[in-house]
Amino acid sequence: MNGLSAVRLSNHSGVALAELAHPFGRLDPWDSRTAAVLARIAAVISGIPEHRLSAPSSSVFGEAGILAGIVARLSDIEAGREQALLNDAMLYLQAVENGQVIITRNIREFDFFDQLLPCNRVLFYSRTA
């Protein structure tokens, strides 16, 4: 751990957990690379303290559907990205509801969310060389 994540408490969403767990069903078990990838993901998941993991509320689920739909329409999102956009909307609204901040490199969607529902709950970062 380094940087901001080393000095702050991190909360996690069940939405992100589902995204992390998806490869366990999706990746080809016969591919020689799969075991190593899944081992790294499993290590990340096992490092999430249970008391720091929460699920979005029912209202977040409903509002996220609307927010994702608006962003999809306004941004002409490419086919196949709808579920990822919905997940991101749930993450954004869960953070808003809980008074938390999202730390992300995903500027496109989260900037759209913050323009439509300005709550100052997003911290953008980029990779350094």
C-alpha positions in Angstrom: 0.0 0.0 0.0 1.2 3.5 -0.8 0.0 7.0 -1.1 -3.5 8.0 0.0 -4.7 4.5 0.5 -2.0 3.9 3.1 -3.2 6.7 5.4 -7.0 6.5 5.1 -9.6 3.9 5.9 -11.0 2.2 2.9 -14.6 1.2 2.6 -15.7 -1.3 -0.1 -18.9 -1.8 -2.0 -20.6 -5.1 -2.7 -20.8 -3.9 -6.3 -17.0 -3.8 -6.5 -16.8 -7.2 -4.8 -19.1 -8.7 -7.5 -16.9 -7.1 -10.2 -13.8 -8.7 -8.6 -15.5 -12.1 -8.3 -16.8 -12.2 -11.9 -13.6 -13.7 -13.3 -14.0 -16.7 -11.1 -16.9 -17.7 -13.3 -15.8 -16.0 -16.5 -12.2 -17.1 -17.1 -11.4 -20.3 -18.8 -10.3 -22.8 -16.2 -8.2 -24.7 -18.8 -6.2 -21.6 -19.7 -2.7 -21.8 -18.1 -2.9 -18.1 -17.0 -6.2 -18.4 -15.1 -4.9 -19.9 -11.8 -2.4 -17.1 -11.3 -4.9 -14.4 -12.1 -7.5 -15.9 -9.8 -4.9 -16.2 -7.0 -4.1 -12.5 -7.2 -7.8 -11.6 -7.2 -8.5 -13.9 -4.3 -5.7 -12.2 -2.3 -7.3 -8.8 -3.0 -10.8 -10.1 -1.9 -9.4 -11.7 1.2 -7.8 -8.4 2.2 -11.2 -6.6 2.4 -12.2 -6.5 6.1 -15.9 -7.7 6.4 -16.8 -4.7 8.5 -15.6 -2.4 5.7 -17.8 -4.0 3.1 -21.4 -2.8 2.5 -24.2 -3.2 -0.1 -26.0 -0.4 -1.8 -29.5 0.5 -0.4 -32.6 -0.2 -2.4 -33.0 3.5 -3.3 -29.4 3.5 -4.7 -30.3 0.6 -6.9 -33.3 2.4 -8.3 -31.7 5.8 -8.7 -28.6 4.2 -10.3 -30.7 2.7 -13.0 -32.0 6.2 -13.8 -28.6 7.9 -13.6 -27.0 5.2 -15.8 -29.7 5.5 -18.3 -29.3 9.3 -18.6 -25.6 9.0 -18.9 -25.9 6.2 -21.5 -28.3 8.4 -23.6 -26.3 11.6 -23.3 -22.9 10.1 -23.9 -23.9 7.7 -26.6 -22.2 4.8 -24.7 -21.0 1.9 -26.8 -22.9 -1.3 -26.8 -21.9 -3.8 -24.1 -20.9 -1.1 -21.6 -24.4 -0.7 -20.0 -23.8 -3.1 -17.1 -20.4 -1.5 -16.2 -22.1 1.9 -16.4 -24.9 0.8 -14.1 -22.3 -0.7 -11.6 -20.4 2.6 -11.7 -23.6 4.6 -11.0 -24.4 2.3 -8.0 -20.9 2.9 -6.7 -21.2 6.7 -7.1 -24.6 6.9 -5.5 -23.6 4.5 -2.6 -20.7 6.8 -1.9 -23.0 9.9 -2.0 -25.5 8.2 0.3 -22.8 7.2 2.8 -20.8 10.4 2.7 -17.8 8.6 1.2 -15.5 9.6 -1.6 -14.9 7.4 -4.7 -11.2 7.2 -5.8 -11.1 6.3 -9.5 -9.2 6.7 -12.8 -12.6 6.4 -14.6 -13.0 10.1 -15.5 -15.5 9.6 -18.3 -18.4 8.1 -16.4 -17.8 9.5 -12.9 -17.3 13.1 -14.3 -20.7 12.7 -16.0 -22.3 11.5 -12.8 -20.8 14.4 -10.8 -22.0 16.9 -13.4 -25.5 15.6 -13.3 -25.6 15.2 -9.5 -22.8 17.4 -8.1 -21.8 16.1 -4.7 -18.0 16.4 -4.7 -17.7 12.7 -3.9 -15.1 11.8 -6.6 -11.3 12.0 -6.4 -9.7 11.3 -9.8 -6.2 10.0 -10.2 -3.9 8.9 -12.9 -1.0 6.4 -13.1 2.5 7.8 -12.8 5.3 6.4 -14.9 
